């Protein structure tokens, strides 16, 4: 009897992750009441990308959307001449965006089921971040769909990470779509 040629679920999941992903939507949910928190700056459609490499590194950039939240995305800022705009305009960019990068690992990965891809847990460590409080470990669950062309992320977050007051713990639900070169 020969060895099985079936790929491990982890290898399949890594193959699904590798590449560039754009955000389709983002929802912040109060886990006590189940209410959607609509005042979150990334709701309903954030801008940005996440990148995953075959050797286990990720980088992401999330910003408020230029179209749905233009009040949070001042136009005309010139990085080569920071004094050309007031600090209050520059502060909006910093307040309503986050970036981070570092290594990641996958665990508890289940096999794909037809067009539904693998699902499991991604853990990692942000070695660099625009927000110092985001440095260090993170964890979220994931599930791939449509032959790995889309995936959902679910992450429990404390309320301090998004600056929201009057709510308890929150859950981020984010859907991403893979970019392809045509």
N, C-alpha and C positions, 0 to 999 in steps of 0.2 A: 504494500500500500504506500502510495506517495503522500507527501505533505499536502495539506490543504493550501490552495492558492488564494484563499480569501484574505483580504487586507484587514488589519486590525481597525477597530472603530476609531482609535486615537489617530492613526495615520490618515484615515479618511477625513476626520474632522480637521486636521491640520491642513490637508489639501484643500478643504473647503474654505478655511480661513485665509490662506495665503492670497494676497492681492490687495487692492484698494477698494474701499467701501464708502459709499455716500449714504447719508442719513435720509430716510424717508419720513419718519415722524418720531416724536418723543412725547411721552406722557409721564407726568409725575403724579402718583396716586398716594393719598393719605391712607396708610394701611389700617388705621383705626376705623375711619368712616367709610372708606372706599371711594371717597370723592376725588375727582380729578382736580388738580391744582392748576388752574388756568393762568395764574399770575406768574408762573415759572417762566423765565426768560427764554427757555428753549422750546416752549410749547407754542404751536403744535408742530412746527417744522424747523428744526435747527439747521444751520449750515455747517459744513465741515466734512472731514474724512477720517477714517481710521485705516491704518496700514498694518499688515501682518506679514512677517518674513518666514521663510521655510525653517530657519534656525531658531525660531521661538522668540522673536522680538515684535513689539507693537508700538505704534505711535498714533496719537489721535489729536485732532484739533476740532473743537466744537465752538461755534459762535452763534449769536443771535442771527436770525435770518434777515438779509437785506430787504427782502420784499415784504414779509409779514411783520417785521419789527424794525422799520427804518429809524425809529426814534432811538434805538439802542446802537445803531451803526452809523456814526457820523461820517459823512462823505468829505472828501477833500483833505484828509490828514496826510501829511507829507513826512515820512520817516526820515528823509534826508534833511529836513528842516523842522524839528520838533517845536520850535518856538512860533511857528506859523499858525498854530491853533492853541486855544486855551487848554490848560491842564484838565479842566472838567470834561472836555471832549475826549481827550486821551484816556481819562479814567473810565469812561463808558466802555471803551474797547477792552480794557483790563477786567472790568467788573462782569461783563457779559460774554466772556469767552474763557475757555480752559484748554490747556494742552498738556500732554504728558506722554512719557515714553519709558519703556523698560522691557524686561523679559516676561514671558508668560508660560504657563503650563496648563495642560488639560487633564481632567480626571473625571471619573464616573461617566465615561462616554458610552452611550448606547449606539447600537448599529443603526444604519439608515433603513428606512421602511419605504421602499418605492421612491416617489418624488420627494418625500420628506427625508431630509438628511439626518446626520447624527445630532444628538443633543447631549449636554453634559454641563460640567463646571469648568470655568476658566479662572485661574488664580494667577496673580503676578505681582510685580513690584514696580511702581513708578520710580525710576531713578532720577528723573527730572520732571518738573511740573511748573506751570505758571502760578499755581497756588501751592505754597509750601505745605499746607495741611493735607494736600493730596499725595505728597510723597509717601512712599511705603506701600504696604500690601493692599490689594484690592481683590474682590471676588464677585463673579456674576454667573448666572446660568445662561445657557445659549441653546437655541434650536434652529437648525437650518431648514429651509423650504425650497421648493421649486428647483430641485436638482442643484442645491447649494448656490443659487443665484440671489437668495435673500435669507436673512437671519434675524431673529429676535434676541435681544439682550434683556434680562431682568436683573436688577441690582437693588438690594435693600440699602438705603442710604439714611444716615442720620439727618436731622433737619438742619444742622449747622452747615453742612456742605453746600447747601443751595441758598442759605441766608433767609429761609422762610420762617416766619414767626407764627405762633398759634396753632401749629400742627404737630403731630407726633411723628413717628418714623414714617418714611416715605419709600416708595418703590419706583424706580425708573423703569419704564418700558420703552425700548428704542428698537426701531426696525431699520435695517440697513439693506442696501442694494449694491451688488458687486458691479464695479466698473469693468467694462471690457473694451479692448482696443479693436476697432473695426477697420 
